[in-house]
């Protein structure tokens, strides 16, 4: 059975702990959305996604299957995050030692290819594109196309 609440679709297997969800947004099967998460209008969060407390998504954001967004990640409007993209929020993780989350910002209109890895503390510029499988270790300029490990700029898109 499917549920619509205040013009928001939430699949019955999804665990949603926030009420800050914009109209027209859809949250599909087996997602877990934490408290204090903000989801903009007409966002599409596909199966098996996890949004930790404090994540912010803008309007018209697409999260494909199997994406986890951790505290410190902010996503502006019109961003596409491909299947299996991995985010980190701690450069030196240790068990039971919790550092302050490093902020990561995805600027308006950027796209992240399937299986890419985004290290903490970077900004992906407006309308930039990250190739599938790329490992982003430093910030990406606006409209840049990056590929590889570590990700490097291979071209810049025209306006």
PyMOL commands that set and color helices and strands:
alter all, ss='L'
color gray80, all
select strands_A, chain A and resi 2-5+8-11+15-16+26-27+32-33+38-39+44-45+50-51+56-57+62-63+68-69+73-75+80-81+86-87+104-106+111-112+117-118+123-124+129-130+135-136+144-147+152-156
alter strands_A, ss='S'
color yellow, strands_A
deselect
rebuild
show_as cartoon
